[in-house]
Structures are given as C-alpha cells and as structure tokens.
Amino acid sequence: MTVKEVFEMEFKIAYGFFHHTEFFEGVRALLVDKDKSPKWHYTHVKQIGSKEIDFFFERQETLNLDLYKN
C-alpha cells in the first residue's frame, strides 16, 4: 500500500466509527451518563461477524489528499 492508500483507509475506518452504534454507546456510558456500564451489542469479540468488520473497510467516503498541486 502507498502512504496515500494507508491514510485513505485510516480515514474510512475513523469515519465509520462515527456511524456505528457501538461508538455512541461507549460515549454515553463514559461521558454522558457516566455509569461506565456500556451495553455493547456483542459480549465477546468472537461474536462479531465479517459484515460488521466490512462496515469499516468498505465505506464509500473519500478523502482528498492531493495537498500539493504542481
């Protein structure tokens, strides 16, 4: 992978976090209600299917990394 491709992948993963319910549940439990008791969708990492993982890697958002124009 090129550096540009790595940054694009990182962007898509990070962007995916903001569109996934688990992120908001963690924020709720730690910062909003401060009960530190998140109610996760899955109780163990082995329960997470490939569809959930693909959610973060197969996103359509793009990031313009053309910072230098000739």
CHARMM internal coordinates of N, CA and C (Angstrom, degrees):
IC EDIT
DIST 1 N 1 CA 1.4517
DIST 1 CA 1 C 1.5284
ANGL 1 N 1 CA 1 C 109.67
DIST 1 C 2 N 1.3007
ANGL 1 CA 1 C 2 N 114.76
DIHE 1 N 1 CA 1 C 2 N 144.30
DIST 2 N 2 CA 1.4503
ANGL 1 C 2 N 2 CA 118.95
DIHE 1 CA 1 C 2 N 2 CA 174.58
DIST 2 CA 2 C 1.5270
ANGL 2 N 2 CA 2 C 109.00
DIHE 1 C 2 N 2 CA 2 C -81.35
DIST 2 C 3 N 1.3034
ANGL 2 CA 2 C 3 N 116.41
DIHE 2 N 2 CA 2 C 3 N 166.12
DIST 3 N 3 CA 1.4641
ANGL 2 C 3 N 3 CA 120.33
DIHE 2 CA 2 C 3 N 3 CA 177.69
DIST 3 CA 3 C 1.5248
ANGL 3 N 3 CA 3 C 109.92
DIHE 2 C 3 N 3 CA 3 C -60.97
DIST 3 C 4 N 1.3284
ANGL 3 CA 3 C 4 N 116.28
DIHE 3 N 3 CA 3 C 4 N -39.96
DIST 4 N 4 CA 1.4624
ANGL 3 C 4 N 4 CA 120.38
DIHE 3 CA 3 C 4 N 4 CA 178.45
DIST 4 CA 4 C 1.5304
ANGL 4 N 4 CA 4 C 111.04
DIHE 3 C 4 N 4 CA 4 C -60.84
DIST 4 C 5 N 1.3237
ANGL 4 CA 4 C 5 N 117.31
DIHE 4 N 4 CA 4 C 5 N -43.68
DIST 5 N 5 CA 1.4710
ANGL 4 C 5 N 5 CA 121.37
DIHE 4 CA 4 C 5 N 5 CA 179.11
DIST 5 CA 5 C 1.5241
ANGL 5 N 5 CA 5 C 111.30
DIHE 4 C 5 N 5 CA 5 C -64.24
DIST 5 C 6 N 1.3134
ANGL 5 CA 5 C 6 N 116.94
DIHE 5 N 5 CA 5 C 6 N -37.00
DIST 6 N 6 CA 1.4668
ANGL 5 C 6 N 6 CA 120.58
DIHE 5 CA 5 C 6 N 6 CA 178.22
DIST 6 CA 6 C 1.5215
ANGL 6 N 6 CA 6 C 110.26
DIHE 5 C 6 N 6 CA 6 C -64.95
DIST 6 C 7 N 1.3389
ANGL 6 CA 6 C 7 N 116.55
DIHE 6 N 6 CA 6 C 7 N -45.65
DIST 7 N 7 CA 1.4590
ANGL 6 C 7 N 7 CA 119.88
DIHE 6 CA 6 C 7 N 7 CA 178.48
DIST 7 CA 7 C 1.5277
ANGL 7 N 7 CA 7 C 111.51
DIHE 6 C 7 N 7 CA 7 C -63.10
DIST 7 C 8 N 1.3143
ANGL 7 CA 7 C 8 N 117.05
DIHE 7 N 7 CA 7 C 8 N -38.29
DIST 8 N 8 CA 1.4663
ANGL 7 C 8 N 8 CA 120.15
DIHE 7 CA 7 C 8 N 8 CA 177.70
DIST 8 CA 8 C 1.5261
ANGL 8 N 8 CA 8 C 110.77
DIHE 7 C 8 N 8 CA 8 C -64.65
DIST 8 C 9 N 1.3343
ANGL 8 CA 8 C 9 N 117.26
DIHE 8 N 8 CA 8 C 9 N -41.84
DIST 9 N 9 CA 1.4547
ANGL 8 C 9 N 9 CA 120.88
DIHE 8 CA 8 C 9 N 9 CA 178.19
DIST 9 CA 9 C 1.5250
ANGL 9 N 9 CA 9 C 110.49
DIHE 8 C 9 N 9 CA 9 C -63.83
DIST 9 C 10 N 1.3192
ANGL 9 CA 9 C 10 N 117.50
DIHE 9 N 9 CA 9 C 10 N -44.30
DIST 10 N 10 CA 1.4620
ANGL 9 C 10 N 10 CA 122.00
DIHE 9 CA 9 C 10 N 10 CA 178.72
DIST 10 CA 10 C 1.5255
ANGL 10 N 10 CA 10 C 110.70
DIHE 9 C 10 N 10 CA 10 C -60.68
DIST 10 C 11 N 1.3222
ANGL 10 CA 10 C 11 N 116.69
DIHE 10 N 10 CA 10 C 11 N -40.82
DIST 11 N 11 CA 1.4595
ANGL 10 C 11 N 11 CA 120.86
DIHE 10 CA 10 C 11 N 11 CA 178.42
DIST 11 CA 11 C 1.5207
ANGL 11 N 11 CA 11 C 110.48
DIHE 10 C 11 N 11 CA 11 C -61.48
DIST 11 C 12 N 1.3142
ANGL 11 CA 11 C 12 N 117.43
DIHE 11 N 11 CA 11 C 12 N -46.13
DIST 12 N 12 CA 1.4641
ANGL 11 C 12 N 12 CA 121.17
DIHE 11 CA 11 C 12 N 12 CA -178.82
DIST 12 CA 12 C 1.5205
ANGL 12 N 12 CA 12 C 111.66
DIHE 11 C 12 N 12 CA 12 C -63.48
DIST 12 C 13 N 1.3213
ANGL 12 CA 12 C 13 N 116.80
DIHE 12 N 12 CA 12 C 13 N -40.10
DIST 13 N 13 CA 1.4657
ANGL 12 C 13 N 13 CA 120.14
DIHE 12 CA 12 C 13 N 13 CA 178.16
DIST 13 CA 13 C 1.5229
ANGL 13 N 13 CA 13 C 110.17
DIHE 12 C 13 N 13 CA 13 C -64.17
DIST 13 C 14 N 1.3290
ANGL 13 CA 13 C 14 N 116.65
DIHE 13 N 13 CA 13 C 14 N -48.44
DIST 14 N 14 CA 1.4653
ANGL 13 C 14 N 14 CA 120.69
DIHE 13 CA 13 C 14 N 14 CA -179.68
DIST 14 CA 14 C 1.5224
ANGL 14 N 14 CA 14 C 110.92
DIHE 13 C 14 N 14 CA 14 C -62.80
DIST 14 C 15 N 1.3180
ANGL 14 CA 14 C 15 N 117.22
DIHE 14 N 14 CA 14 C 15 N -42.04
DIST 15 N 15 CA 1.4596
ANGL 14 C 15 N 15 CA 121.61
DIHE 14 CA 14 C 15 N 15 CA 178.38
DIST 15 CA 15 C 1.5325
ANGL 15 N 15 CA 15 C 110.03
DIHE 14 C 15 N 15 CA 15 C -62.42
DIST 15 C 16 N 1.3202
ANGL 15 CA 15 C 16 N 116.25
DIHE 15 N 15 CA 15 C 16 N -37.91
DIST 16 N 16 CA 1.4571
ANGL 15 C 16 N 16 CA 120.93
DIHE 15 CA 15 C 16 N 16 CA 178.86
DIST 16 CA 16 C 1.5182
ANGL 16 N 16 CA 16 C 112.64
DIHE 15 C 16 N 16 CA 16 C -62.45
DIST 16 C 17 N 1.3374
ANGL 16 CA 16 C 17 N 116.87
DIHE 16 N 16 CA 16 C 17 N -34.56
DIST 17 N 17 CA 1.4651
ANGL 16 C 17 N 17 CA 120.31
DIHE 16 CA 16 C 17 N 17 CA 179.36
DIST 17 CA 17 C 1.5236
ANGL 17 N 17 CA 17 C 111.43
DIHE 16 C 17 N 17 CA 17 C -59.35
DIST 17 C 18 N 1.3249
ANGL 17 CA 17 C 18 N 116.29
DIHE 17 N 17 CA 17 C 18 N -35.69
DIST 18 N 18 CA 1.4547
ANGL 17 C 18 N 18 CA 119.81
DIHE 17 CA 17 C 18 N 18 CA -178.98
DIST 18 CA 18 C 1.5177
ANGL 18 N 18 CA 18 C 113.09
DIHE 17 C 18 N 18 CA 18 C -78.77
DIST 18 C 19 N 1.3107
ANGL 18 CA 18 C 19 N 116.87
DIHE 18 N 18 CA 18 C 19 N -4.04
DIST 19 N 19 CA 1.4599
ANGL 18 C 19 N 19 CA 121.34
DIHE 18 CA 18 C 19 N 19 CA 177.85
DIST 19 CA 19 C 1.5266
ANGL 19 N 19 CA 19 C 111.71
DIHE 18 C 19 N 19 CA 19 C -119.40
DIST 19 C 20 N 1.3084
ANGL 19 CA 19 C 20 N 115.55
DIHE 19 N 19 CA 19 C 20 N 21.77
DIST 20 N 20 CA 1.4602
ANGL 19 C 20 N 20 CA 120.49
DIHE 19 CA 19 C 20 N 20 CA -178.97
DIST 20 CA 20 C 1.5223
ANGL 20 N 20 CA 20 C 108.65
DIHE 19 C 20 N 20 CA 20 C -123.78
DIST 20 C 21 N 1.3125
ANGL 20 CA 20 C 21 N 116.88
DIHE 20 N 20 CA 20 C 21 N 137.46
DIST 21 N 21 CA 1.4641
ANGL 20 C 21 N 21 CA 120.98
DIHE 20 CA 20 C 21 N 21 CA -174.12
DIST 21 CA 21 C 1.5248
ANGL 21 N 21 CA 21 C 113.40
DIHE 20 C 21 N 21 CA 21 C -65.68
DIST 21 C 22 N 1.3142
ANGL 21 CA 21 C 22 N 118.71
DIHE 21 N 21 CA 21 C 22 N -28.18
DIST 22 N 22 CA 1.4569
ANGL 21 C 22 N 22 CA 120.32
DIHE 21 CA 21 C 22 N 22 CA -177.96
DIST 22 CA 22 C 1.5284
ANGL 22 N 22 CA 22 C 111.31
DIHE 21 C 22 N 22 CA 22 C -64.01
DIST 22 C 23 N 1.3094
ANGL 22 CA 22 C 23 N 117.82
DIHE 22 N 22 CA 22 C 23 N -35.90
DIST 23 N 23 CA 1.4627
ANGL 22 C 23 N 23 CA 121.23
DIHE 22 CA 22 C 23 N 23 CA 177.90
DIST 23 CA 23 C 1.5245
ANGL 23 N 23 CA 23 C 110.40
DIHE 22 C 23 N 23 CA 23 C -60.55
DIST 23 C 24 N 1.3222
ANGL 23 CA 23 C 24 N 116.47
DIHE 23 N 23 CA 23 C 24 N -47.84
DIST 24 N 24 CA 1.4579
ANGL 23 C 24 N 24 CA 120.43
DIHE 23 CA 23 C 24 N 24 CA -178.07
DIST 24 CA 24 C 1.5231
ANGL 24 N 24 CA 24 C 111.60
DIHE 23 C 24 N 24 CA 24 C -67.44
DIST 24 C 25 N 1.3102
ANGL 24 CA 24 C 25 N 117.75
DIHE 24 N 24 CA 24 C 25 N -32.54
DIST 25 N 25 CA 1.4661
ANGL 24 C 25 N 25 CA 120.57
DIHE 24 CA 24 C 25 N 25 CA 176.88
DIST 25 CA 25 C 1.5215
ANGL 25 N 25 CA 25 C 110.05
DIHE 24 C 25 N 25 CA 25 C -66.24
DIST 25 C 26 N 1.3111
ANGL 25 CA 25 C 26 N 117.81
DIHE 25 N 25 CA 25 C 26 N -40.32
DIST 26 N 26 CA 1.4540
ANGL 25 C 26 N 26 CA 120.89
DIHE 25 CA 25 C 26 N 26 CA 176.98
DIST 26 CA 26 C 1.5178
ANGL 26 N 26 CA 26 C 112.02
DIHE 25 C 26 N 26 CA 26 C -64.51
DIST 26 C 27 N 1.3269
ANGL 26 CA 26 C 27 N 116.98
DIHE 26 N 26 CA 26 C 27 N -41.76
DIST 27 N 27 CA 1.4651
ANGL 26 C 27 N 27 CA 121.35
DIHE 26 CA 26 C 27 N 27 CA 177.18
DIST 27 CA 27 C 1.5257
ANGL 27 N 27 CA 27 C 110.00
DIHE 26 C 27 N 27 CA 27 C -63.73
DIST 27 C 28 N 1.3243
ANGL 27 CA 27 C 28 N 116.67
DIHE 27 N 27 CA 27 C 28 N -44.05
DIST 28 N 28 CA 1.4613
ANGL 27 C 28 N 28 CA 120.57
DIHE 27 CA 27 C 28 N 28 CA 178.71
DIST 28 CA 28 C 1.5184
ANGL 28 N 28 CA 28 C 110.99
DIHE 27 C 28 N 28 CA 28 C -57.07
DIST 28 C 29 N 1.3453
ANGL 28 CA 28 C 29 N 116.10
DIHE 28 N 28 CA 28 C 29 N -50.28
DIST 29 N 29 CA 1.4629
ANGL 28 C 29 N 29 CA 120.69
DIHE 28 CA 28 C 29 N 29 CA -175.13
DIST 29 CA 29 C 1.5260
ANGL 29 N 29 CA 29 C 112.85
DIHE 28 C 29 N 29 CA 29 C -67.04
DIST 29 C 30 N 1.3195
ANGL 29 CA 29 C 30 N 117.44
DIHE 29 N 29 CA 29 C 30 N -34.66
DIST 30 N 30 CA 1.4612
ANGL 29 C 30 N 30 CA 120.36
DIHE 29 CA 29 C 30 N 30 CA -175.35
DIST 30 CA 30 C 1.5310
ANGL 30 N 30 CA 30 C 113.31
DIHE 29 C 30 N 30 CA 30 C -92.19
DIST 30 C 31 N 1.3289
ANGL 30 CA 30 C 31 N 117.26
DIHE 30 N 30 CA 30 C 31 N -41.25
DIST 31 N 31 CA 1.4579
ANGL 30 C 31 N 31 CA 119.65
DIHE 30 CA 30 C 31 N 31 CA -171.37
DIST 31 CA 31 C 1.5241
ANGL 31 N 31 CA 31 C 115.39
DIHE 30 C 31 N 31 CA 31 C -108.61
DIST 31 C 32 N 1.3272
ANGL 31 CA 31 C 32 N 117.85
DIHE 31 N 31 CA 31 C 32 N -32.75
DIST 32 N 32 CA 1.4609
ANGL 31 C 32 N 32 CA 119.95
DIHE 31 CA 31 C 32 N 32 CA -175.49
DIST 32 CA 32 C 1.5192
ANGL 32 N 32 CA 32 C 110.94
DIHE 31 C 32 N 32 CA 32 C -87.80
DIST 32 C 33 N 1.3284
ANGL 32 CA 32 C 33 N 117.14
DIHE 32 N 32 CA 32 C 33 N -66.72
DIST 33 N 33 CA 1.4623
ANGL 32 C 33 N 33 CA 120.93
DIHE 32 CA 32 C 33 N 33 CA -179.35
DIST 33 CA 33 C 1.5277
ANGL 33 N 33 CA 33 C 112.19
DIHE 32 C 33 N 33 CA 33 C -82.40
DIST 33 C 34 N 1.3131
ANGL 33 CA 33 C 34 N 116.30
DIHE 33 N 33 CA 33 C 34 N -21.26
DIST 34 N 34 CA 1.4657
ANGL 33 C 34 N 34 CA 123.55
DIHE 33 CA 33 C 34 N 34 CA 179.57
DIST 34 CA 34 C 1.5306
ANGL 34 N 34 CA 34 C 112.67
DIHE 33 C 34 N 34 CA 34 C 55.70
DIST 34 C 35 N 1.3364
ANGL 34 CA 34 C 35 N 116.33
DIHE 34 N 34 CA 34 C 35 N 30.81
DIST 35 N 35 CA 1.4548
ANGL 34 C 35 N 35 CA 119.62
DIHE 34 CA 34 C 35 N 35 CA 177.35
DIST 35 CA 35 C 1.5266
ANGL 35 N 35 CA 35 C 112.60
DIHE 34 C 35 N 35 CA 35 C -89.19
DIST 35 C 36 N 1.3189
ANGL 35 CA 35 C 36 N 115.69
DIHE 35 N 35 CA 35 C 36 N -9.35
DIST 36 N 36 CA 1.4715
ANGL 35 C 36 N 36 CA 122.63
DIHE 35 CA 35 C 36 N 36 CA 179.99
DIST 36 CA 36 C 1.5320
ANGL 36 N 36 CA 36 C 112.53
DIHE 35 C 36 N 36 CA 36 C 50.63
DIST 36 C 37 N 1.3236
ANGL 36 CA 36 C 37 N 115.09
DIHE 36 N 36 CA 36 C 37 N 33.55
DIST 37 N 37 CA 1.4686
ANGL 36 C 37 N 37 CA 121.27
DIHE 36 CA 36 C 37 N 37 CA 179.31
DIST 37 CA 37 C 1.5232
ANGL 37 N 37 CA 37 C 109.59
DIHE 36 C 37 N 37 CA 37 C -129.93
DIST 37 C 38 N 1.3257
ANGL 37 CA 37 C 38 N 117.01
DIHE 37 N 37 CA 37 C 38 N 72.63
DIST 38 N 38 CA 1.4669
ANGL 37 C 38 N 38 CA 118.28
DIHE 37 CA 37 C 38 N 38 CA 179.56
DIST 38 CA 38 C 1.5171
ANGL 38 N 38 CA 38 C 111.37
DIHE 37 C 38 N 38 CA 38 C -65.82
DIST 38 C 39 N 1.2935
ANGL 38 CA 38 C 39 N 116.08
DIHE 38 N 38 CA 38 C 39 N 144.37
DIST 39 N 39 CA 1.4600
ANGL 38 C 39 N 39 CA 121.87
DIHE 38 CA 38 C 39 N 39 CA 177.43
DIST 39 CA 39 C 1.5199
ANGL 39 N 39 CA 39 C 106.94
DIHE 38 C 39 N 39 CA 39 C -105.27
DIST 39 C 40 N 1.3323
ANGL 39 CA 39 C 40 N 114.37
DIHE 39 N 39 CA 39 C 40 N 81.84
DIST 40 N 40 CA 1.4547
ANGL 39 C 40 N 40 CA 121.10
DIHE 39 CA 39 C 40 N 40 CA -176.43
DIST 40 CA 40 C 1.5129
ANGL 40 N 40 CA 40 C 111.48
DIHE 39 C 40 N 40 CA 40 C -67.18
DIST 40 C 41 N 1.3012
ANGL 40 CA 40 C 41 N 116.27
DIHE 40 N 40 CA 40 C 41 N 150.93
DIST 41 N 41 CA 1.4588
ANGL 40 C 41 N 41 CA 122.79
DIHE 40 CA 40 C 41 N 41 CA 177.79
DIST 41 CA 41 C 1.5318
ANGL 41 N 41 CA 41 C 110.56
DIHE 40 C 41 N 41 CA 41 C -67.25
DIST 41 C 42 N 1.3304
ANGL 41 CA 41 C 42 N 116.36
DIHE 41 N 41 CA 41 C 42 N -35.53
DIST 42 N 42 CA 1.4609
ANGL 41 C 42 N 42 CA 121.76
DIHE 41 CA 41 C 42 N 42 CA 179.43
DIST 42 CA 42 C 1.5284
ANGL 42 N 42 CA 42 C 108.54
DIHE 41 C 42 N 42 CA 42 C -116.62
DIST 42 C 43 N 1.3105
ANGL 42 CA 42 C 43 N 116.16
DIHE 42 N 42 CA 42 C 43 N 143.05
DIST 43 N 43 CA 1.4621
ANGL 42 C 43 N 43 CA 119.52
DIHE 42 CA 42 C 43 N 43 CA 179.10
DIST 43 CA 43 C 1.5234
ANGL 43 N 43 CA 43 C 112.37
DIHE 42 C 43 N 43 CA 43 C -93.76
DIST 43 C 44 N 1.3260
ANGL 43 CA 43 C 44 N 117.62
DIHE 43 N 43 CA 43 C 44 N -15.09
DIST 44 N 44 CA 1.4590
ANGL 43 C 44 N 44 CA 121.26
DIHE 43 CA 43 C 44 N 44 CA 179.10
DIST 44 CA 44 C 1.5222
ANGL 44 N 44 CA 44 C 109.34
DIHE 43 C 44 N 44 CA 44 C -145.63
DIST 44 C 45 N 1.3163
ANGL 44 CA 44 C 45 N 115.56
DIHE 44 N 44 CA 44 C 45 N 146.03
DIST 45 N 45 CA 1.4658
ANGL 44 C 45 N 45 CA 120.79
DIHE 44 CA 44 C 45 N 45 CA -177.01
DIST 45 CA 45 C 1.5328
ANGL 45 N 45 CA 45 C 111.99
DIHE 44 C 45 N 45 CA 45 C -60.28
DIST 45 C 46 N 1.3077
ANGL 45 CA 45 C 46 N 117.81
DIHE 45 N 45 CA 45 C 46 N -29.07
DIST 46 N 46 CA 1.4666
ANGL 45 C 46 N 46 CA 120.86
DIHE 45 CA 45 C 46 N 46 CA 179.78
DIST 46 CA 46 C 1.5233
ANGL 46 N 46 CA 46 C 112.87
DIHE 45 C 46 N 46 CA 46 C -68.39
DIST 46 C 47 N 1.3131
ANGL 46 CA 46 C 47 N 117.93
DIHE 46 N 46 CA 46 C 47 N -14.38
DIST 47 N 47 CA 1.4586
ANGL 46 C 47 N 47 CA 121.65
DIHE 46 CA 46 C 47 N 47 CA 178.81
DIST 47 CA 47 C 1.5290
ANGL 47 N 47 CA 47 C 112.63
DIHE 46 C 47 N 47 CA 47 C -81.37
DIST 47 C 48 N 1.3086
ANGL 47 CA 47 C 48 N 116.68
DIHE 47 N 47 CA 47 C 48 N -15.25
DIST 48 N 48 CA 1.4579
ANGL 47 C 48 N 48 CA 120.63
DIHE 47 CA 47 C 48 N 48 CA -176.77
DIST 48 CA 48 C 1.5235
ANGL 48 N 48 CA 48 C 109.56
DIHE 47 C 48 N 48 CA 48 C -75.09
DIST 48 C 49 N 1.3086
ANGL 48 CA 48 C 49 N 115.88
DIHE 48 N 48 CA 48 C 49 N 125.04
DIST 49 N 49 CA 1.4621
ANGL 48 C 49 N 49 CA 120.99
DIHE 48 CA 48 C 49 N 49 CA -178.25
DIST 49 CA 49 C 1.5216
ANGL 49 N 49 CA 49 C 112.30
DIHE 48 C 49 N 49 CA 49 C -88.68
DIST 49 C 50 N 1.2962
ANGL 49 CA 49 C 50 N 114.91
DIHE 49 N 49 CA 49 C 50 N 169.96
DIST 50 N 50 CA 1.4680
ANGL 49 C 50 N 50 CA 120.34
DIHE 49 CA 49 C 50 N 50 CA -178.24
DIST 50 CA 50 C 1.5304
ANGL 50 N 50 CA 50 C 111.65
DIHE 49 C 50 N 50 CA 50 C -65.18
DIST 50 C 51 N 1.3283
ANGL 50 CA 50 C 51 N 117.63
DIHE 50 N 50 CA 50 C 51 N -27.67
DIST 51 N 51 CA 1.4627
ANGL 50 C 51 N 51 CA 120.72
DIHE 50 CA 50 C 51 N 51 CA 178.34
DIST 51 CA 51 C 1.5315
ANGL 51 N 51 CA 51 C 110.70
DIHE 50 C 51 N 51 CA 51 C -62.88
DIST 51 C 52 N 1.3186
ANGL 51 CA 51 C 52 N 116.74
DIHE 51 N 51 CA 51 C 52 N -39.40
DIST 52 N 52 CA 1.4623
ANGL 51 C 52 N 52 CA 120.97
DIHE 51 CA 51 C 52 N 52 CA 177.85
DIST 52 CA 52 C 1.5212
ANGL 52 N 52 CA 52 C 111.20
DIHE 51 C 52 N 52 CA 52 C -66.61
DIST 52 C 53 N 1.2968
ANGL 52 CA 52 C 53 N 117.73
DIHE 52 N 52 CA 52 C 53 N -39.98
DIST 53 N 53 CA 1.4652
ANGL 52 C 53 N 53 CA 122.02
DIHE 52 CA 52 C 53 N 53 CA 179.63
DIST 53 CA 53 C 1.5213
ANGL 53 N 53 CA 53 C 110.08
DIHE 52 C 53 N 53 CA 53 C -69.12
DIST 53 C 54 N 1.3263
ANGL 53 CA 53 C 54 N 116.82
DIHE 53 N 53 CA 53 C 54 N -42.35
DIST 54 N 54 CA 1.4617
ANGL 53 C 54 N 54 CA 121.18
DIHE 53 CA 53 C 54 N 54 CA 178.36
DIST 54 CA 54 C 1.5289
ANGL 54 N 54 CA 54 C 111.77
DIHE 53 C 54 N 54 CA 54 C -59.94
DIST 54 C 55 N 1.3314
ANGL 54 CA 54 C 55 N 116.84
DIHE 54 N 54 CA 54 C 55 N -28.60
DIST 55 N 55 CA 1.4574
ANGL 54 C 55 N 55 CA 121.84
DIHE 54 CA 54 C 55 N 55 CA 179.00
DIST 55 CA 55 C 1.5264
ANGL 55 N 55 CA 55 C 110.80
DIHE 54 C 55 N 55 CA 55 C -52.91
DIST 55 C 56 N 1.3276
ANGL 55 CA 55 C 56 N 117.51
DIHE 55 N 55 CA 55 C 56 N -35.68
DIST 56 N 56 CA 1.4541
ANGL 55 C 56 N 56 CA 121.88
DIHE 55 CA 55 C 56 N 56 CA -176.68
DIST 56 CA 56 C 1.5275
ANGL 56 N 56 CA 56 C 113.18
DIHE 55 C 56 N 56 CA 56 C -86.65
DIST 56 C 57 N 1.3039
ANGL 56 CA 56 C 57 N 117.98
DIHE 56 N 56 CA 56 C 57 N -25.20
DIST 57 N 57 CA 1.4616
ANGL 56 C 57 N 57 CA 120.80
DIHE 56 CA 56 C 57 N 57 CA -174.62
DIST 57 CA 57 C 1.5221
ANGL 57 N 57 CA 57 C 114.15
DIHE 56 C 57 N 57 CA 57 C -101.70
DIST 57 C 58 N 1.3172
ANGL 57 CA 57 C 58 N 118.00
DIHE 57 N 57 CA 57 C 58 N -19.43
DIST 58 N 58 CA 1.4663
ANGL 57 C 58 N 58 CA 120.97
DIHE 57 CA 57 C 58 N 58 CA -176.46
DIST 58 CA 58 C 1.5251
ANGL 58 N 58 CA 58 C 111.38
DIHE 57 C 58 N 58 CA 58 C -110.00
DIST 58 C 59 N 1.2846
ANGL 58 CA 58 C 59 N 115.96
DIHE 58 N 58 CA 58 C 59 N 42.21
DIST 59 N 59 CA 1.4626
ANGL 58 C 59 N 59 CA 121.66
DIHE 58 CA 58 C 59 N 59 CA -179.94
DIST 59 CA 59 C 1.5171
ANGL 59 N 59 CA 59 C 109.93
DIHE 58 C 59 N 59 CA 59 C -84.92
DIST 59 C 60 N 1.3256
ANGL 59 CA 59 C 60 N 116.15
DIHE 59 N 59 CA 59 C 60 N 155.42
DIST 60 N 60 CA 1.4590
ANGL 59 C 60 N 60 CA 121.47
DIHE 59 CA 59 C 60 N 60 CA -176.80
DIST 60 CA 60 C 1.5285
ANGL 60 N 60 CA 60 C 113.19
DIHE 59 C 60 N 60 CA 60 C -98.27
DIST 60 C 61 N 1.3313
ANGL 60 CA 60 C 61 N 117.43
DIHE 60 N 60 CA 60 C 61 N -7.60
DIST 61 N 61 CA 1.4574
ANGL 60 C 61 N 61 CA 119.54
DIHE 60 CA 60 C 61 N 61 CA -179.53
DIST 61 CA 61 C 1.5269
ANGL 61 N 61 CA 61 C 109.92
DIHE 60 C 61 N 61 CA 61 C -62.35
DIST 61 C 62 N 1.3031
ANGL 61 CA 61 C 62 N 115.30
DIHE 61 N 61 CA 61 C 62 N 150.31
DIST 62 N 62 CA 1.4579
ANGL 61 C 62 N 62 CA 120.00
DIHE 61 CA 61 C 62 N 62 CA 178.72
DIST 62 CA 62 C 1.5163
ANGL 62 N 62 CA 62 C 109.35
DIHE 61 C 62 N 62 CA 62 C -124.07
DIST 62 C 63 N 1.2949
ANGL 62 CA 62 C 63 N 115.09
DIHE 62 N 62 CA 62 C 63 N 157.54
DIST 63 N 63 CA 1.4484
ANGL 62 C 63 N 63 CA 122.44
DIHE 62 CA 62 C 63 N 63 CA 178.58
DIST 63 CA 63 C 1.5166
ANGL 63 N 63 CA 63 C 107.70
DIHE 62 C 63 N 63 CA 63 C -129.85
DIST 63 C 64 N 1.3161
ANGL 63 CA 63 C 64 N 116.75
DIHE 63 N 63 CA 63 C 64 N 124.23
DIST 64 N 64 CA 1.4522
ANGL 63 C 64 N 64 CA 120.48
DIHE 63 CA 63 C 64 N 64 CA 179.94
DIST 64 CA 64 C 1.5213
ANGL 64 N 64 CA 64 C 108.79
DIHE 63 C 64 N 64 CA 64 C -82.88
DIST 64 C 65 N 1.3092
ANGL 64 CA 64 C 65 N 116.43
DIHE 64 N 64 CA 64 C 65 N 107.26
DIST 65 N 65 CA 1.4562
ANGL 64 C 65 N 65 CA 121.67
DIHE 64 CA 64 C 65 N 65 CA -179.84
DIST 65 CA 65 C 1.5164
ANGL 65 N 65 CA 65 C 112.95
DIHE 64 C 65 N 65 CA 65 C -104.22
DIST 65 C 66 N 1.3075
ANGL 65 CA 65 C 66 N 116.50
DIHE 65 N 65 CA 65 C 66 N 13.98
DIST 66 N 66 CA 1.4602
ANGL 65 C 66 N 66 CA 120.58
DIHE 65 CA 65 C 66 N 66 CA 177.81
DIST 66 CA 66 C 1.5261
ANGL 66 N 66 CA 66 C 108.49
DIHE 65 C 66 N 66 CA 66 C -81.15
DIST 66 C 67 N 1.3231
ANGL 66 CA 66 C 67 N 115.60
DIHE 66 N 66 CA 66 C 67 N 78.38
DIST 67 N 67 CA 1.4509
ANGL 66 C 67 N 67 CA 121.41
DIHE 66 CA 66 C 67 N 67 CA -175.28
DIST 67 CA 67 C 1.5113
ANGL 67 N 67 CA 67 C 113.32
DIHE 66 C 67 N 67 CA 67 C -81.12
DIST 67 C 68 N 1.3021
ANGL 67 CA 67 C 68 N 115.49
DIHE 67 N 67 CA 67 C 68 N -26.17
DIST 68 N 68 CA 1.4697
ANGL 67 C 68 N 68 CA 120.27
DIHE 67 CA 67 C 68 N 68 CA -177.44
DIST 68 CA 68 C 1.5193
ANGL 68 N 68 CA 68 C 109.94
DIHE 67 C 68 N 68 CA 68 C -115.81
DIST 68 C 69 N 1.2929
ANGL 68 CA 68 C 69 N 116.26
DIHE 68 N 68 CA 68 C 69 N 120.18
DIST 69 N 69 CA 1.4606
ANGL 68 C 69 N 69 CA 121.76
DIHE 68 CA 68 C 69 N 69 CA 178.30
DIST 69 CA 69 C 1.5122
ANGL 69 N 69 CA 69 C 108.03
DIHE 68 C 69 N 69 CA 69 C -106.54
DIST 69 C 70 N 1.3266
ANGL 69 CA 69 C 70 N 116.84
DIHE 69 N 69 CA 69 C 70 N 135.47
DIST 70 N 70 CA 1.4734
ANGL 69 C 70 N 70 CA 121.19
DIHE 69 CA 69 C 70 N 70 CA 178.05
DIST 70 CA 70 C 1.4968
ANGL 70 N 70 CA 70 C 111.45
DIHE 69 C 70 N 70 CA 70 C -83.04
END
COOR INIT
IC SEED 1 N 1 CA 1 C
IC BUILD
